[in-house]
Amino acid sequence: MTHDTILANGLFFIADPHLADTPPGQRLDGYLDQIMSKLEICLDRAEELGMVPVILGDLFHWPRDNSNKMLVELIRIFGSRTGESKVWVLVGNHDKYQSRFTQDVSLAVLEAAGVVNLMKEDGPQFILETKNGSALVCATPDGMSLPKKYDRQPGDPETVVWLTHHNIQFPEFIDRAYSIKELPGIDWLVNGHIHRPQQTITKGQTTWTNPGNITRLTFTRRSMVREPAAAIWTPGCEELEKWVVPFETFDKVFPDQELPPEEQETEGESKFIQGLERLAWQRTHEGTGLKQFLTDNLTKDTPEGELIWGLYEEVIEGE
């Protein structure tokens, strides 16, 4: 299969913007304008650096019912970037309705408008050609299993970069579904989805990295001290280069009230509860939505995970 070749200096990663008309969680008014501004600043910076802009999933916080105003503004922002500067977007879990990417979600509108390159299928996406080497850029959208390996084809570049939006067992999230190990044929795995930046880990040939997102969503001490940042990948690098996105101070975007106790700040727990809340308004068929959620978020290797999976199987088998 022939893939598009893009001439650029590297990849500019923008993780999980979570655009929403109504501020999510405890974010204050002005949220949409703030995140839209950050997104546009990131795209401008990518263009200045001559890099391919890549959104690592969850462009939207809610998959549908986003305002026409938001969509028109996104079409303007994305539509002004064409050719080598056209934006690539990976499908994340928040971009789908009832765990499926369908034509009635907001991201499908942007695809139909022709203003983004949408990564909604698993596998190679494009070839990046730079002065310092080339790379085959591949992706796995949310809901599809991570690759176990990649069998290189004749003519493939020497480096393979794989983009994902998954629950991966980085040191702070050891209860997640996917373990970190060598993936033969894959040199870099760059993950969205986990908002907190994680330590880069190399296992054999494969370097796993999670740059963290550009939007602070949780009212916690970690959010208070964290600098939202994009990330840069270039051939031959050993770490992603962090680029701090201009942002408002914590007190301008979160309420003036006491922070929750630290023991309640575990992001894994909050994401799990948020996922269960989403399932409450999703209609599922024979538990398929719940099964997908548990598969993506919960391993059977912990006592808690084994108990929850056991309860799930008991309920489903009893229907």
C-alpha positions in Angstrom: 0.0 0.0 0.0 1.2 3.5 -0.9 1.2 6.1 1.9 1.4 9.9 1.7 4.8 11.3 2.2 5.0 14.5 4.2 8.1 16.7 4.2 8.6 18.3 7.6 11.0 18.6 10.5 9.2 16.3 13.0 6.0 15.6 14.7 4.2 18.1 17.0 2.0 16.2 19.5 -1.1 17.8 21.1 -2.8 15.5 23.5 -6.5 15.5 24.6 -7.7 19.1 24.3 -11.3 18.1 25.4 -13.1 20.9 23.8 -16.6 21.6 25.3 -19.2 24.4 25.2 -19.9 23.9 28.9 -17.0 23.7 31.3 -16.4 20.1 32.4 -15.9 19.2 36.0 -14.9 22.2 38.2 -13.5 24.4 35.4 -14.9 27.9 35.4 -16.6 29.9 32.7 -14.4 30.8 29.7 -13.3 27.2 29.2 -14.0 26.8 25.5 -12.3 30.1 24.5 -9.3 29.2 26.6 -8.8 25.7 25.1 -9.6 26.9 21.6 -6.9 29.5 22.0 -4.4 26.9 23.3 -5.1 24.7 20.4 -4.6 27.4 17.9 -1.3 28.5 19.6 -0.1 24.9 19.3 -0.9 24.7 15.6 0.8 28.0 15.0 3.9 26.8 16.9 3.9 23.6 14.8 3.8 25.6 11.6 6.6 27.9 12.8 8.8 24.8 13.5 7.8 23.2 10.2 6.3 20.1 12.0 3.3 17.9 11.4 0.6 18.7 14.0 -0.9 15.5 15.5 -3.8 15.5 18.0 -3.5 12.3 20.1 -7.2 11.8 20.6 -10.1 13.4 22.6 -10.3 16.6 20.6 -13.8 16.8 22.0 -15.0 16.2 25.6 -18.5 15.2 24.4 -18.8 13.3 21.1 -22.1 15.0 19.9 -24.2 18.0 20.5 -21.3 20.4 20.3 -22.4 23.9 19.2 -22.3 25.1 15.6 -20.2 28.0 16.8 -17.5 25.6 18.0 -17.6 23.5 14.8 -17.4 26.6 12.5 -14.5 27.9 14.5 -12.7 24.6 14.3 -13.3 24.4 10.5 -11.8 27.9 10.2 -8.8 27.0 12.4 -8.1 23.6 10.8 -9.1 24.6 7.3 -6.5 27.3 7.1 -3.8 24.6 7.4 -3.4 22.6 4.3 -0.7 20.5 2.6 2.2 19.6 4.9 0.5 21.6 7.8 -2.8 19.8 7.7 -3.8 18.5 11.1 -3.8 14.8 11.8 -6.3 13.6 14.5 -6.5 10.3 16.2 -9.9 9.1 17.4 -10.1 9.0 21.2 -12.7 7.5 23.5 -14.4 10.9 24.1 -14.7 11.4 20.3 -17.1 8.4 20.0 -20.7 7.8 20.9 -21.6 4.6 22.6 -18.1 3.4 22.0 -18.4 3.7 18.3 -17.2 6.2 15.7 -20.3 7.1 13.7 -21.2 9.7 11.2 -23.3 11.7 13.8 -20.3 12.6 16.0 -18.6 16.0 15.8 -15.3 14.6 14.7 -17.0 13.1 11.6 -18.2 16.6 10.7 -14.6 17.8 10.6 -13.7 14.8 8.4 -16.5 15.5 6.0 -15.5 19.1 5.8 -12.1 17.9 4.7 -10.2 20.0 7.2 -8.4 17.1 9.1 -6.7 13.9 8.3 -8.6 11.5 10.5 -6.8 8.4 12.0 -9.8 6.1 12.5 -8.3 2.9 11.2 -5.5 0.8 12.7 -2.1 0.7 10.9 0.2 2.9 8.8 -1.0 6.5 8.3 1.8 8.4 6.5 5.5 8.7 6.0 7.4 11.5 7.6 10.5 12.7 5.6 13.0 14.9 7.3 16.5 16.1 6.7 17.7 13.8 9.5 15.8 10.7 8.5 12.4 9.3 7.8 9.7 7.5 9.8 6.6 5.5 9.1 3.8 6.9 11.3 1.2 4.4 12.3 -1.8 4.6 14.7 -4.3 2.6 16.7 -7.5 4.5 17.6 -9.3 4.0 20.8 -11.2 0.7 21.1 -8.8 -1.3 19.0 -6.1 -3.6 20.4 -2.5 -2.4 20.5 -0.2 -4.1 18.0 2.0 -6.9 19.3 4.6 -6.2 16.6 4.9 -4.6 13.2 6.2 -6.6 10.2 8.1 -4.1 8.1 7.5 -4.0 4.4 10.0 -3.5 1.6 10.6 0.3 1.3 9.4 1.1 4.8 11.5 3.8 6.6 14.0 2.7 9.2 12.0 4.1 12.1 8.4 3.2 13.0 6.4 5.6 15.3 3.0 4.2 16.6 0.4 6.6 18.0 -2.2 5.3 20.6 -5.0 6.4 22.9 -5.0 3.6 25.5 -4.7 2.6 29.1 -1.1 1.7 29.5 0.8 0.5 32.6 3.1 3.4 33.0 4.6 3.5 36.6 1.8 5.7 38.0 -0.9 3.5 36.4 0.2 -0.1 36.9 -3.4 -1.3 37.1 -4.1 -0.4 33.5 -4.8 -2.9 30.8 -1.7 -2.9 28.6 1.7 -3.8 29.8 4.9 -2.1 28.6 7.1 -4.4 26.7 9.1 -4.6 23.4 7.0 -4.5 20.3 9.2 -5.9 17.6 9.3 -3.6 14.5 8.1 -0.6 16.5 10.6 2.0 17.7 8.3 4.5 19.4 4.9 4.3 20.9 3.4 7.7 21.7 0.2 7.6 23.8 -2.6 10.1 24.5 -5.5 9.4 26.9 -3.5 9.5 30.1 -3.5 13.2 31.0 -0.7 13.2 33.5 2.8 13.2 31.8 4.6 9.9 32.4 8.2 8.7 32.4 9.6 7.6 29.1 10.4 3.8 29.2 12.4 1.7 26.7 11.9 -2.0 26.5 14.1 -3.6 23.9 13.5 -1.9 20.6 10.4 0.1 21.7 10.4 3.4 23.5 7.0 4.1 25.3 6.1 7.7 26.1 3.0 9.6 27.3 3.5 13.4 27.1 0.3 14.4 28.9 -2.5 16.6 27.7 -2.7 20.4 27.1 -5.9 20.8 29.3 -6.2 20.7 33.1 -9.5 19.0 33.9 -9.1 17.9 37.5 -9.3 20.1 40.6 -6.2 18.7 42.3 -2.8 19.7 43.6 -1.3 18.0 40.6 -3.2 20.2 38.3 -2.1 23.2 40.4 1.6 22.6 39.7 1.4 21.0 36.3 2.4 23.0 33.2 0.2 22.0 30.2 2.5 21.1 27.3 2.7 19.8 23.8 5.6 17.6 22.7 8.0 17.3 19.8 9.4 14.2 18.2 12.3 14.3 15.7 14.3 11.4 14.2 17.1 10.3 16.5 15.8 11.9 19.7 15.9 9.9 22.9 13.1 11.9 24.7 10.2 14.0 23.5 10.9 17.7 23.7 8.4 19.4 26.0 6.9 22.7 24.7 4.9 24.5 27.4 1.6 25.9 26.1 0.7 29.4 27.4 -1.9 28.9 30.1 -3.9 30.7 32.7 -3.0 30.4 36.4 -4.8 27.8 38.4 -6.9 30.3 40.3 -8.2 31.7 37.0 -9.7 28.4 35.7 -10.7 26.6 38.9 -12.9 27.8 41.9 -11.5 29.4 45.0 -12.2 26.6 47.4 -10.4 23.9 49.4 -8.7 21.2 47.4 -9.8 17.6 48.0 -7.6 15.4 50.2 -4.6 13.9 48.3 -5.9 10.3 48.7 -8.9 11.2 46.5 -6.7 12.6 43.7 -5.7 9.4 42.1 -6.4 10.0 38.4 -7.0 6.3 37.7 -9.9 6.2 40.1 -11.5 9.4 38.8 -11.2 8.2 35.2 -12.8 4.9 36.2 -15.7 6.6 37.9 -16.1 9.0 35.0 -16.3 6.0 32.6 -18.9 4.3 34.7 -20.9 7.5 34.7 -20.8 7.7 30.9 -22.0 4.1 30.8 -25.0 5.1 32.9 -26.5 7.1 29.9 -25.2 4.7 27.2 -27.6 2.1 26.0 -25.7 -1.2 25.6 -26.6 -4.5 23.9 -25.9 -7.5 26.1 -23.3 -5.6 28.0 -21.0 -4.8 25.1 -20.4 -1.3 26.1 -19.5 -2.2 29.6 -17.3 -5.1 28.5 -15.3 -2.7 26.2 -14.9 -0.3 29.1 -13.7 -2.9 31.4 -11.3 -4.3 28.8 -9.8 -0.9 28.2 -9.5 0.1 31.9 -9.3 -2.9 34.2 -6.9 -5.8 34.3 -7.8 -9.2 35.9 -4.4 -9.4 37.5 -5.5 -7.5 40.7 -7.9 -8.6 43.4 -10.2 -5.7 42.6 -10.1 -6.3 38.9 -10.8 -10.0 39.3 -13.8 -9.2 41.6 -15.3 -6.7 39.1 -14.8 -9.0 36.1 -16.4 -11.8 38.1 -19.4 -9.7 38.8 -19.7 -8.6 35.2 -19.5 -12.2 34.0 -22.1 -13.3 36.6 -24.5 -10.6 35.5 -24.1 -11.2 31.7 -24.4 -15.0 32.0 -27.5 -14.5 34.1 -29.3 -12.4 31.5 
